[in-house]
Amino acid sequence: MADSTSKTSKTRKAAPAPEISPASSERVGKGHLSQKIADATGLPVGQSARAFDAVIKGIAEALKNGQSVNLPGIGSLRVKPVAARSGVRPGTTERIEIPAKRKVAFKTANRLNKEI
């Protein structure tokens, strides 16, 4: 009988992971984005920050109302229901019921996926 480990199988080799430059791991925060808006529009940074806050507030309100939000060239946000399920309490073997909830799901735009 042949050893099962000596079987040859056709497996796909995984593509090498793309290299990520150190600069790409930086976080971009509200201040940086507000400055970018100010540079692009000519608005003062304070007004840019308030405009940015208004956009974020509008997105959050739409999601709270169950609406989806499309961000052209970036992706879309939508509220997704998650069914109730049973689970195990961490640290014990006690079975618990996890209630149904809603969560925000993000889907990246194809154009952005191609550019990344």
N, CA, C and O of each residue as an XYZ file, in Angstrom:
464
protein
N       0.820     -1.189      0.000
C       0.000      0.000      0.000
C       0.863      1.252      0.000
O       1.891      1.297      0.675
N       0.461      2.248     -0.737
C       1.234      3.488     -0.825
C       0.913      4.384      0.354
O      -0.215      4.417      0.848
N       1.901      5.091      0.782
C       1.736      6.042      1.876
C       0.915      7.231      1.365
O       1.167      7.746      0.276
N      -0.074      7.663      2.168
C      -0.956      8.746      1.728
C      -0.221     10.076      1.618
O      -0.682     10.978      0.919
N       0.911     10.209      2.295
C       1.640     11.470      2.203
C       2.454     11.575      0.931
O       2.919     12.661      0.585
N       2.632     10.487      0.241
C       3.424     10.540     -0.981
C       2.571     10.839     -2.212
O       3.092     10.905     -3.325
N       1.280     11.019     -2.021
C       0.406     11.360     -3.138
C       0.794     12.729     -3.688
O       1.152     13.640     -2.941
N       0.716     12.847     -4.978
C       0.954     14.160     -5.576
C      -0.393     14.772     -5.882
O      -1.296     14.101     -6.382
N      -0.516     16.006     -5.589
C      -1.767     16.697     -5.893
C      -1.432     18.022     -6.532
O      -0.389     18.623     -6.272
N      -2.325     18.451     -7.358
C      -2.126     19.731     -8.010
C      -2.711     20.807     -7.115
O      -3.929     20.918     -6.976
N      -1.860     21.580     -6.524
C      -2.326     22.677     -5.676
C      -1.821     23.981     -6.262
O      -0.747     24.047     -6.860
N      -2.591     24.972     -6.082
C      -2.216     26.296     -6.553
C      -1.244     26.913     -5.573
O      -1.443     26.847     -4.360
N      -0.223     27.495     -6.087
C       0.699     28.223     -5.233
C       0.105     29.593     -4.979
O      -0.400     30.249     -5.890
N       0.173     30.012     -3.734
C      -0.361     31.322     -3.385
C       0.521     32.402     -3.980
O       1.745     32.275     -4.008
N      -0.104     33.453     -4.450
C       0.641     34.577     -4.987
C       1.390     35.244     -3.841
O       0.872     35.318     -2.726
N       2.597     35.730     -4.097
C       3.330     36.382     -3.020
C       2.588     37.629     -2.552
O       1.982     38.347     -3.347
N       2.648     37.866     -1.262
C       1.973     39.033     -0.702
C       2.668     40.292     -1.202
O       3.896     40.332     -1.279
N       1.898     41.318     -1.541
C       2.532     42.548     -2.006
C       3.308     43.203     -0.868
O       2.903     43.145      0.293
N       4.415     43.819     -1.216
C       5.196     44.513     -0.203
C       4.494     45.804      0.162
O       3.985     46.518     -0.701
N       4.473     46.092      1.443
C       3.831     47.303      1.932
C       4.924     48.225      2.437
O       5.705     47.861      3.315
N       4.969     49.406      1.881
C       6.003     50.342      2.301
C       5.678     50.872      3.692
O       4.509     50.917      4.074
N       6.694     51.274      4.459
C       6.456     51.795      5.807
C       5.523     52.989      5.816
O       4.774     53.165      6.777
N       5.541     53.815      4.782
C       4.683     55.003      4.748
C       3.211     54.625      4.672
O       2.359     55.392      5.120
N       2.889     53.449      4.109
C       1.492     53.083      3.952
C       0.848     52.644      5.259
O      -0.371     52.487      5.323
N       1.653     52.443      6.307
C       1.075     52.018      7.581
C       0.703     53.209      8.467
O       0.194     53.022      9.573
N       0.953     54.430      7.988
C       0.585     55.612      8.758
C      -0.924     55.781      8.770
O      -1.615     55.412      7.820
N      -1.417     56.337      9.847
C      -2.845     56.636      9.927
C      -3.086     58.055      9.469
O      -2.288     58.954      9.731
N      -4.187     58.242      8.789
C      -4.594     59.573      8.359
C      -5.805     59.944      9.192
O      -6.824     59.255      9.159
N      -5.694     61.022      9.933
C      -6.769     61.428     10.827
C      -7.541     62.627     10.317
O      -7.333     63.102      9.200
N      -8.435     63.102     11.162
C      -9.301     64.216     10.811
C      -8.500     65.475     10.475
O      -8.839     66.185      9.528
N      -7.462     65.753     11.226
C      -6.662     66.948     10.977
C      -6.014     66.924      9.608
O      -6.008     67.927      8.895
N      -5.472     65.783      9.246
C      -4.823     65.649      7.939
C      -5.850     65.787      6.815
O      -5.601     66.465      5.818
N      -7.002     65.139      6.981
C      -8.043     65.229      5.957
C      -8.588     66.648      5.854
O      -8.863     67.130      4.755
N      -8.746     67.319      6.990
C      -9.222     68.705      6.970
C      -8.236     69.595      6.226
O      -8.638     70.488      5.480
N      -6.947     69.352      6.431
C      -5.927     70.130      5.725
C      -5.985     69.861      4.222
O      -5.821     70.782      3.422
N      -6.219     68.591      3.829
C      -6.341     68.245      2.402
C      -7.543     68.964      1.784
O      -7.462     69.474      0.667
N      -8.664     69.001      2.522
C      -9.861     69.698      2.035
C      -9.561     71.182      1.883
O      -9.938     71.795      0.884
N      -8.883     71.761      2.871
C      -8.542     73.182      2.816
C      -7.649     73.474      1.617
O      -7.854     74.462      0.912
N      -6.660     72.617      1.387
C      -5.751     72.813      0.251
C      -6.497     72.709     -1.077
O      -6.219     73.472     -2.002
N      -7.437     71.777     -1.179
C      -8.149     71.548     -2.435
C      -9.208     72.608     -2.719
O      -9.498     72.909     -3.877
N      -9.786     73.174     -1.657
C     -10.907     74.098     -1.857
C     -10.571     75.560     -1.602
O     -11.314     76.448     -2.021
N      -9.469     75.818     -0.925
C      -9.135     77.196     -0.579
C      -9.836     77.676      0.677
O      -9.692     78.839      1.053
N     -10.592     76.809      1.334
C     -11.251     77.167      2.588
C     -10.233     77.187      3.721
O      -9.217     76.496      3.652
N     -10.497     77.973      4.763
C      -9.644     77.889      5.945
C      -9.778     76.496      6.581
O     -10.804     75.834      6.424
N      -8.746     76.064      7.291
C      -8.743     74.727      7.891
C      -9.912     74.553      8.851
O     -10.490     73.467      8.913
N     -10.277     75.588      9.600
C     -11.401     75.499     10.542
C     -12.711     75.187      9.829
O     -13.481     74.337     10.275
N     -12.960     75.879      8.720
C     -14.176     75.614      7.947
C     -14.118     74.232      7.312
O     -15.136     73.545      7.229
N     -12.951     73.825      6.868
C     -12.790     72.489      6.287
C     -13.101     71.420      7.322
O     -13.747     70.420      7.009
N     -12.646     71.624      8.553
C     -12.904     70.661      9.627
C     -14.401     70.580      9.922
O     -14.933     69.492     10.147
N     -15.087     71.738      9.922
C     -16.537     71.725     10.164
C     -17.272     71.048      9.015
O     -18.244     70.327      9.246
N     -16.825     71.266      7.779
C     -17.438     70.599      6.621
C     -17.231     69.090      6.717
O     -18.146     68.313      6.446
N     -16.028     68.682      7.104
C     -15.718     67.261      7.277
C     -16.630     66.653      8.350
O     -17.182     65.570      8.156
N     -16.788     67.355      9.485
C     -17.678     66.882     10.567
C     -19.108     66.725     10.067
O     -19.790     65.764     10.422
N     -19.568     67.675      9.236
C     -20.934     67.617      8.710
C     -21.121     66.397      7.806
O     -22.164     65.744      7.849
N     -20.113     66.093      6.991
C     -20.196     64.925      6.105
C     -20.252     63.647      6.942
O     -21.082     62.774      6.688
N     -19.380     63.537      7.931
C     -19.352     62.346      8.788
C     -20.667     62.199      9.545
O     -21.189     61.092      9.674
N     -21.203     63.310     10.045
C     -22.487     63.269     10.759
C     -23.605     62.813      9.815
O     -24.468     62.031     10.216
N     -23.598     63.290      8.576
C     -24.603     62.885      7.588
C     -24.519     61.395      7.281
O     -25.542     60.720      7.162
N     -23.293     60.886      7.154
C     -23.111     59.448      6.907
C     -23.631     58.636      8.085
O     -24.343     57.651      7.894
N     -23.281     59.043      9.295
C     -23.717     58.314     10.495
C     -25.237     58.325     10.623
O     -25.832     57.302     10.962
N     -25.877     59.469     10.357
C     -27.338     59.556     10.442
C     -28.005     58.655      9.415
O     -28.991     57.985      9.723
N     -27.480     58.632      8.205
C     -28.050     57.775      7.166
C     -27.959     56.309      7.584
O     -28.921     55.558      7.419
N     -26.817     55.897      8.123
C     -26.657     54.508      8.562
C     -27.585     54.182      9.724
O     -28.154     53.091      9.771
N     -27.745     55.111     10.661
C     -28.660     54.895     11.792
C     -30.092     54.703     11.304
O     -30.872     53.985     11.930
N     -30.443     55.351     10.178
C     -31.781     55.220      9.603
C     -31.910     54.011      8.684
O     -32.949     53.818      8.054
N     -30.859     53.197      8.606
C     -30.901     51.988      7.786
C     -30.622     52.218      6.313
O     -30.814     51.313      5.502
N     -30.176     53.401      5.956
C     -29.884     53.703      4.559
C     -28.449     53.294      4.223
O     -27.593     53.253      5.107
N     -28.182     52.989      2.942
C     -26.800     52.743      2.515
C     -26.201     54.054      2.053
O     -26.904     54.979      1.647
N     -24.876     54.107      2.128
C     -24.150     55.307      1.741
C     -23.119     54.913      0.690
O     -22.287     54.037      0.924
N     -23.181     55.561     -0.460
C     -22.222     55.303     -1.530
C     -21.184     56.418     -1.528
O     -21.528     57.598     -1.598
N     -19.918     56.037     -1.449
C     -18.819     56.993     -1.507
C     -18.102     56.737     -2.838
O     -17.270     55.833     -2.926
N     -18.415     57.520     -3.862
C     -17.886     57.262     -5.201
C     -16.365     57.132     -5.220
O     -15.647     57.972     -4.677
N     -15.898     56.076     -5.850
C     -14.476     55.835     -5.957
C     -13.860     55.177     -4.738
O     -12.705     54.752     -4.784
N     -14.616     55.086     -3.639
C     -14.098     54.491     -2.404
C     -14.825     53.192     -2.082
O     -14.196     52.150     -1.896
N     -16.143     53.257     -2.019
C     -16.920     52.067     -1.713
C     -18.287     52.442     -1.185
O     -18.738     53.577     -1.334
N     -18.940     51.476     -0.566
C     -20.268     51.731     -0.019
C     -20.379     51.142      1.379
O     -19.770     50.124      1.707
N     -21.175     51.820      2.184
C     -21.472     51.388      3.544
C     -22.938     51.013      3.587
O     -23.778     51.704      3.011
N     -23.248     49.923      4.267
C     -24.657     49.563      4.432
C     -24.851     48.884      5.773
O     -23.919     48.321      6.345
N     -26.074     48.948      6.261
C     -26.414     48.300      7.514
C     -26.840     46.884      7.192
O     -27.693     46.656      6.335
N     -26.236     45.936      7.888
C     -26.468     44.526      7.608
C     -26.988     43.843      8.878
O     -26.380     43.980      9.940
N     -28.102     43.113      8.784
C     -28.595     42.410      9.975
C     -27.738     41.173     10.260
O     -27.295     40.482      9.342
N     -27.518     40.915     11.536
C     -26.795     39.715     11.964
C     -27.773     38.910     12.811
O     -28.320     39.419     13.789
N     -27.989     37.658     12.435
C     -28.959     36.805     13.126
C     -28.482     36.446     14.531
O     -27.284     36.439     14.816
N     -29.440     36.148     15.397
C     -29.114     35.664     16.738
C     -28.439     34.301     16.611
O     -28.732     33.532     15.695
N     -27.546     34.018     17.528
C     -26.847     32.734     17.488
C     -26.427     32.336     18.889
O     -26.463     33.143     19.818
N     -26.032     31.089     19.026
C     -25.542     30.651     20.333
C     -24.026     30.669     20.296
O     -23.416     30.506     19.240
N     -23.430     30.868     21.450
C     -21.975     30.925     21.549
C     -21.525     30.378     22.885
O     -22.330     29.872     23.667
N     -20.244     30.483     23.137
C     -19.662     30.018     24.392
C     -19.023     31.215     25.073
O     -18.272     31.968     24.454
N     -19.330     31.383     26.361
C     -18.754     32.493     27.117
C     -17.244     32.269     27.247
O     -16.813     31.192     27.658
N     -16.443     33.274     26.900
C     -14.990     33.123     26.995
C     -14.548     32.774     28.425
O     -15.047     33.346     29.395
N     -13.621     31.844     28.538
C     -13.106     31.453     29.848
C     -13.901     30.366     30.535
O     -13.450     29.811     31.537
N     -15.082     30.050     30.016
C     -15.906     28.988     30.589
C     -16.460     28.154     29.447
O     -16.181     28.422     28.278
N     -17.231     27.160     29.785
C     -17.903     26.373     28.745
C     -19.395     26.662     28.722
O     -20.174     25.932     28.109
N     -19.782     27.736     29.398
C     -21.197     28.107     29.475
C     -21.713     28.542     28.105
O     -21.117     29.403     27.458
N     -22.816     27.948     27.667
C     -23.457     28.305     26.410
C     -24.299     29.558     26.640
O     -25.012     29.654     27.639
N     -24.217     30.503     25.732
C     -24.992     31.736     25.843
C     -25.671     32.020     24.504
O     -25.239     31.545     23.454
N     -26.725     32.793     24.570
C     -27.413     33.238     23.369
C     -26.940     34.655     23.047
O     -27.021     35.550     23.889
N     -26.457     34.847     21.856
C     -26.016     36.161     21.402
C     -27.176     36.754     20.606
O     -27.595     36.176     19.603
N     -27.701     37.902     21.041
C     -28.886     38.456     20.383
C     -28.601     38.955     18.967
O     -27.456     39.233     18.609
N     -29.657     39.060     18.180
C     -29.550     39.616     16.826
C     -29.155     41.084     16.941
O     -29.476     41.754     17.923
N     -28.464     41.562     15.936
C     -28.063     42.969     15.931
C     -27.892     43.432     14.491
O     -28.065     42.664     13.545
N     -27.550     44.695     14.351
C     -27.230     45.242     13.039
C     -25.794     45.728     13.085
O     -25.325     46.212     14.115
N     -25.098     45.596     11.960
C     -23.732     46.099     11.897
C     -23.519     46.797     10.565
O     -24.272     46.595      9.613
N     -22.488     47.617     10.513
C     -22.158     48.335      9.287
C     -21.162     47.502      8.497
O     -20.136     47.072      9.025
N     -21.473     47.281      7.235
C     -20.586     46.536      6.333
C     -20.060     47.500      5.279
O     -20.789     48.373      4.807
N     -18.793     47.340      4.913
C     -18.168     48.186      3.903
C     -17.739     47.332      2.731
O     -17.122     46.283      2.912
N     -18.061     47.773      1.544
C     -17.632     47.079      0.327
C     -16.815     48.069     -0.499
O     -17.295     49.146     -0.851
N     -15.594     47.695     -0.796
C     -14.678     48.559     -1.532
C     -15.093     48.661     -2.993
O     -15.519     47.675     -3.595
N     -14.968     49.842     -3.552
C     -15.269     50.060     -4.968
C     -14.236     49.324     -5.822
O     -13.056     49.272     -5.476
N     -14.692     48.758     -6.936
C     -13.796     48.030     -7.840
C     -12.631     48.896     -8.306
O     -11.494     48.431     -8.383
N     -12.917     50.143     -8.612
C     -11.869     51.047     -9.092
C     -10.770     51.201     -8.041
O      -9.587     51.200     -8.381
N     -11.146     51.332     -6.779
C     -10.146     51.469     -5.713
C      -9.367     50.170     -5.545
O      -8.151     50.196     -5.351
N     -10.057     49.036     -5.618
C      -9.373     47.734     -5.513
C      -8.306     47.592     -6.581
O      -7.230     47.057     -6.313
N      -8.587     48.059     -7.778
C      -7.623     47.953     -8.873
C      -6.435     48.870     -8.664
O      -5.328     48.561     -9.105
N      -6.648     49.990     -8.001
C      -5.582     50.964     -7.807
C      -4.695     50.655     -6.598
O      -3.571     51.150     -6.514
N      -5.179     49.863     -5.688
C      -4.410     49.570     -4.458
C      -3.324     48.573     -4.757
O      -2.569     48.196     -3.861
